[in-house]
Amino acid sequence: MTSIDLFDARRRQWLTSTGAVALGSLLGTSPLWAQNTTIHEPERGQAGKDVIWLPTPDALVTRMLRMAQVTPKDYVIDLGSGDGKIVIAAARGGAQGLGIEYNPDLVALSRQRAQEAKVADRARFEKADIFESDFSKATVITMYLLPHLNLRLRHRILALKPGTRVVSHEFRMGRWRPDETSRVGHASAHLWLVPANAGGDWEFSFPQRGGPRTVRMSFAQHFQYIVGEAAFEDFTALPSDGKLLGERLSFDLTDEDGHLRRFVGRVAGDRIDGSVYDFTANGARQPFSARRLGAAPAFEGAGPAPEDEAEPLGFE
């Protein structure tokens, strides 16, 4: 074989091997040099679609899940799930979880970490836009978003099933005041319970000194707080400390006997059933019931929020 023939043979061998690499790539088989499956860690402060990436401290993750009273019966959805640590932590406690994240690299990293933690059967992650996603099946929502993004989601969160727990790392939701706030180091976590709709006109039936009575009450609802009036025969009373914690409604009222009573009941559609405590008679408890007259009006917060309602960054 001449030197020219030897050169041609080697050239054909090289072309064949590189052609196989190219064909392998076209057919979905990666060449050896491209088979590195290492997923790189994200960098603090790297830009994302709507926010920069910053991790939630582990101690705050634990506190957020405890504030939300997460149990194995819960379905936790993390909006903007980043590296997946909140969903994975919830899954380690037995809950089902879904992380919604726009960055595909972070989704891949989250799936890898769920596999490593052996919770991939309970911790799922999908590449999606939180503003186009359906999170109506959640019993717990977690998030670490900026205030104006929280406001864009607020009316959708308030439309979730009453009692759904919502926990936000650091940032709040405008005029919807948190039901509870915790601080871990320099970081804060805020908890809300999606309130039932208790607005409108009601007939309350409860015992008084002269026997069972029916009293007409009207409520206006501002997020989880209620104000209103009760129409007795000779006067009108304004209930105080009216608040909803999910489906649980409570308020205080002094009746026509001069007895201070606290009503605590569960709102279920157009009915409320619960107990009324007579503080004037050492907290004696008796049952009460109520039915709504007419349709439930929309309450404050049910519609989209203006972005100028968001607090500035760093506001506490």
C-alpha positions as semicolon CSV with decimal commas, in nm:
position;residue;x (nm);y (nm);z (nm)
1;M;0,000;0,000;0,000
2;T;0,143;0,334;-0,106
3;S;0,155;0,634;0,125
4;I;-0,128;0,789;-0,077
5;D;-0,341;0,475;-0,032
6;L;-0,263;0,473;0,340
7;F;-0,365;0,838;0,367
8;D;-0,693;0,771;0,181
9;A;-0,771;0,474;0,407
10;R;-0,714;0,676;0,721
11;R;-0,918;0,964;0,578
12;R;-1,210;0,728;0,501
13;Q;-1,188;0,584;0,854
14;W;-1,199;0,935;1,006
15;L;-1,491;1,042;0,788
16;T;-1,681;0,724;0,874
17;S;-1,633;0,774;1,246
18;T;-1,732;1,144;1,239
19;G;-2,024;1,063;1,016
20;A;-2,140;0,807;1,268
21;V;-2,118;1,072;1,540
22;A;-2,324;1,316;1,335
23;L;-2,578;1,049;1,242
24;G;-2,594;0,937;1,603
25;S;-2,680;1,291;1,706
26;L;-2,951;1,313;1,444
27;L;-3,100;0,984;1,563
28;G;-3,093;1,092;1,927
29;T;-2,788;0,888;2,032
30;S;-2,538;1,123;2,194
31;P;-2,168;1,083;2,125
32;L;-1,950;0,978;2,416
33;W;-1,821;1,331;2,476
34;A;-2,179;1,461;2,508
35;Q;-2,306;1,199;2,753
36;N;-2,229;1,405;3,066
37;T;-2,560;1,420;3,259
38;T;-2,436;1,654;3,532
39;I;-2,690;1,925;3,610
40;H;-2,523;2,243;3,725
41;E;-2,632;2,419;4,041
42;P;-2,808;2,754;3,991
43;E;-2,626;3,071;4,094
44;R;-2,771;3,306;4,353
45;G;-2,921;3,608;4,182
46;Q;-2,942;3,453;3,836
47;A;-3,216;3,607;3,624
48;G;-3,544;3,426;3,563
49;K;-3,864;3,502;3,377
50;D;-4,017;3,721;3,648
51;V;-3,773;3,711;3,940
52;I;-3,410;3,642;4,018
53;W;-3,331;3,310;4,183
54;L;-3,263;3,315;4,556
55;P;-3,306;3,002;4,771
56;T;-3,536;2,991;5,073
57;P;-3,329;2,904;5,383
58;D;-3,386;2,551;5,509
59;A;-3,501;2,670;5,853
60;L;-3,761;2,895;5,689
61;V;-3,883;2,608;5,468
62;T;-3,946;2,405;5,782
63;R;-4,129;2,694;5,947
64;M;-4,343;2,760;5,636
65;L;-4,460;2,399;5,621
66;R;-4,534;2,398;5,993
67;M;-4,732;2,722;5,969
68;A;-4,938;2,562;5,693
69;Q;-4,991;2,251;5,910
70;V;-4,884;2,025;5,622
71;T;-4,972;1,658;5,669
72;P;-4,959;1,350;5,444
73;K;-5,315;1,432;5,340
74;D;-5,208;1,758;5,174
75;Y;-5,129;1,850;4,816
76;V;-4,866;2,124;4,817
77;I;-4,809;2,339;4,508
78;D;-4,507;2,568;4,502
79;L;-4,543;2,857;4,258
80;G;-4,201;2,928;4,114
81;S;-4,042;2,622;4,272
82;G;-3,678;2,698;4,185
83;D;-3,453;2,414;4,302
84;G;-3,753;2,223;4,440
85;K;-3,657;2,224;4,806
86;I;-4,003;2,316;4,942
87;V;-4,186;2,046;4,747
88;I;-3,919;1,789;4,835
89;A;-3,938;1,882;5,204
90;A;-4,317;1,844;5,197
91;A;-4,283;1,507;5,023
92;R;-4,036;1,388;5,284
93;G;-4,312;1,451;5,538
94;G;-4,551;1,234;5,338
95;A;-4,743;1,501;5,142
96;Q;-4,796;1,504;4,768
97;G;-4,635;1,802;4,594
98;L;-4,604;1,981;4,263
99;G;-4,348;2,245;4,174
100;I;-4,430;2,483;3,889
101;E;-4,115;2,643;3,747
102;Y;-4,048;2,824;3,419
103;N;-3,673;2,753;3,400
104;P;-3,621;2,406;3,246
105;D;-3,276;2,369;3,404
106;L;-3,423;2,421;3,750
107;V;-3,698;2,171;3,671
108;A;-3,436;1,914;3,573
109;L;-3,236;1,986;3,890
110;S;-3,551;1,952;4,104
111;R;-3,637;1,617;3,948
112;Q;-3,284;1,494;4,007
113;R;-3,296;1,602;4,372
114;A;-3,635;1,436;4,420
115;Q;-3,486;1,113;4,284
116;E;-3,188;1,143;4,517
117;A;-3,423;1,204;4,813
118;K;-3,632;0,901;4,707
119;V;-3,953;1,106;4,693
120;A;-3,998;1,132;4,317
121;D;-4,327;0,943;4,348
122;R;-4,466;1,226;4,564
123;A;-4,270;1,530;4,441
124;R;-4,339;1,625;4,079
125;F;-4,210;1,923;3,884
126;E;-4,333;2,074;3,561
127;K;-4,199;2,343;3,335
128;A;-4,483;2,595;3,311
129;D;-4,584;2,958;3,359
130;I;-4,752;3,006;3,699
131;F;-4,985;3,266;3,550
132;E;-5,118;3,012;3,302
133;S;-5,122;2,709;3,534
134;D;-5,412;2,546;3,716
135;F;-5,339;2,514;4,088
136;S;-5,699;2,467;4,202
137;K;-5,629;2,121;4,347
138;A;-5,386;2,253;4,605
139;T;-5,462;2,239;4,974
140;V;-5,142;2,436;5,041
141;I;-4,980;2,701;4,822
142;T;-4,622;2,817;4,881
143;M;-4,436;3,093;4,701
144;Y;-4,140;3,330;4,704
145;L;-4,242;3,594;4,453
146;L;-4,226;3,972;4,436
147;P;-4,520;4,179;4,571
148;H;-4,659;4,278;4,231
149;L;-4,654;3,913;4,121
150;N;-4,839;3,810;4,437
151;L;-5,105;4,068;4,351
152;R;-5,143;3,925;4,000
153;L;-5,220;3,588;4,158
154;R;-5,428;3,712;4,452
155;H;-5,776;3,694;4,301
156;R;-5,706;3,341;4,174
157;I;-5,585;3,234;4,517
158;L;-5,893;3,385;4,684
159;A;-6,108;3,179;4,446
160;L;-5,959;2,854;4,580
161;K;-6,148;2,629;4,821
162;P;-6,203;2,799;5,158
163;G;-5,943;2,685;5,406
164;T;-5,664;2,652;5,150
165;R;-5,343;2,757;5,324
166;V;-5,107;3,000;5,155
167;V;-4,754;3,071;5,278
168;S;-4,525;3,331;5,126
169;H;-4,156;3,381;5,191
170;E;-4,109;3,751;5,269
171;F;-4,364;3,923;5,046
172;R;-4,728;3,992;5,118
173;M;-5,043;4,053;4,911
174;G;-5,140;4,415;4,947
175;R;-5,452;4,480;5,151
176;W;-5,504;4,108;5,216
177;R;-5,341;4,103;5,557
178;P;-5,173;3,778;5,672
179;D;-5,346;3,570;5,938
180;E;-5,006;3,492;6,088
181;T;-4,643;3,600;6,041
182;S;-4,323;3,433;6,158
183;R;-3,963;3,546;6,144
184;V;-3,662;3,317;6,117
185;G;-3,345;3,519;6,139
186;H;-3,384;3,806;5,894
187;A;-3,646;3,628;5,682
188;S;-4,024;3,636;5,723
189;A;-4,303;3,395;5,635
190;H;-4,667;3,501;5,603
191;L;-4,969;3,272;5,627
192;W;-5,319;3,326;5,487
193;L;-5,623;3,100;5,498
194;V;-5,851;3,144;5,197
195;P;-6,177;3,271;5,350
196;A;-6,525;3,147;5,276
197;N;-6,777;3,401;5,149
198;A;-6,992;3,514;5,443
199;G;-7,124;3,833;5,289
200;G;-7,489;3,921;5,236
201;D;-7,808;3,895;5,439
202;W;-7,862;3,616;5,692
203;E;-8,120;3,488;5,940
204;F;-7,954;3,374;6,263
205;S;-8,145;3,148;6,498
206;F;-8,009;3,123;6,851
207;P;-8,144;3,094;7,207
208;Q;-8,185;3,397;7,431
209;R;-8,328;3,432;7,780
210;G;-8,683;3,451;7,645
211;G;-8,637;3,145;7,421
212;P;-8,522;3,081;7,064
213;R;-8,507;3,394;6,848
214;T;-8,440;3,468;6,483
215;V;-8,239;3,782;6,410
216;R;-8,164;3,934;6,070
217;M;-7,796;4,011;6,015
218;S;-7,618;4,171;5,722
219;F;-7,245;4,131;5,657
220;A;-7,000;4,304;5,427
221;Q;-6,672;4,116;5,382
222;H;-6,328;4,265;5,329
223;F;-6,096;3,973;5,256
224;Q;-6,118;3,766;5,579
225;Y;-6,277;4,042;5,790
226;I;-6,648;4,112;5,823
227;V;-6,847;4,412;5,938
228;G;-7,223;4,441;5,957
229;E;-7,528;4,484;6,173
230;A;-7,789;4,279;6,352
231;A;-8,148;4,406;6,350
232;F;-8,322;4,345;6,685
233;E;-8,678;4,461;6,757
234;D;-8,584;4,788;6,930
235;F;-8,225;4,851;6,821
236;T;-7,947;4,764;6,578
237;A;-7,622;4,611;6,701
238;L;-7,289;4,614;6,521
239;P;-7,098;4,288;6,567
240;S;-6,732;4,324;6,664
241;D;-6,415;4,126;6,590
242;G;-6,573;3,960;6,289
243;K;-6,325;3,735;6,110
244;L;-6,302;3,427;5,892
245;L;-6,026;3,168;5,919
246;G;-6,106;2,960;5,615
247;E;-6,462;2,837;5,674
248;R;-6,457;2,929;6,045
249;L;-6,653;3,248;6,118
250;S;-6,644;3,423;6,454
251;F;-6,781;3,752;6,589
252;D;-6,906;3,906;6,915
253;L;-7,245;4,061;6,979
254;T;-7,439;4,196;7,279
255;D;-7,800;4,076;7,249
256;E;-8,125;4,234;7,367
257;D;-8,082;4,077;7,713
258;G;-7,752;4,258;7,750
259;H;-7,558;3,933;7,723
260;L;-7,225;3,942;7,540
261;R;-7,217;3,645;7,305
262;R;-6,949;3,503;7,079
263;F;-7,062;3,319;6,767
264;V;-6,826;3,055;6,623
265;G;-6,950;2,857;6,324
266;R;-6,863;2,695;5,994
267;V;-6,972;2,856;5,670
268;A;-7,086;2,591;5,422
269;G;-7,236;2,759;5,118
270;D;-7,551;2,938;5,230
271;R;-7,557;2,787;5,580
272;I;-7,370;2,847;5,902
273;D;-7,383;2,605;6,194
274;G;-7,194;2,638;6,517
275;S;-7,195;2,737;6,883
276;V;-7,275;3,064;7,059
277;Y;-7,098;3,131;7,390
278;D;-7,269;3,347;7,653
279;F;-6,985;3,532;7,828
280;T;-7,232;3,696;8,067
281;A;-7,331;3,348;8,187
282;N;-6,977;3,214;8,238
283;G;-6,934;3,106;7,877
284;A;-7,238;2,879;7,858
285;R;-7,254;2,725;7,511
286;Q;-7,556;2,655;7,294
287;P;-7,598;2,578;6,923
288;F;-7,696;2,829;6,657
289;S;-7,772;2,811;6,286
290;A;-7,807;3,062;6,005
291;R;-7,920;3,067;5,645
292;R;-7,830;3,318;5,377
293;L;-8,109;3,515;5,213
294;G;-8,033;3,564;4,846
295;A;-7,708;3,529;4,658
296;A;-7,364;3,576;4,809
297;P;-7,211;3,904;4,690
298;A;-6,850;3,920;4,574
299;F;-6,623;4,036;4,852
300;E;-6,326;4,271;4,842
301;G;-6,032;4,095;4,680
302;A;-6,241;3,871;4,457
303;G;-6,140;4,073;4,151
304;P;-5,800;4,149;4,000
305;A;-5,584;4,378;4,213
306;P;-5,417;4,698;4,093
307;E;-5,039;4,666;4,088
308;D;-4,997;4,995;4,278
309;E;-5,142;4,815;4,583
310;A;-4,816;4,622;4,627
311;E;-4,589;4,732;4,909
312;P;-4,238;4,845;4,815
313;L;-3,955;4,596;4,848
314;G;-3,831;4,566;5,204
315;F;-4,159;4,685;5,358
316;E;-4,258;4,502;5,675
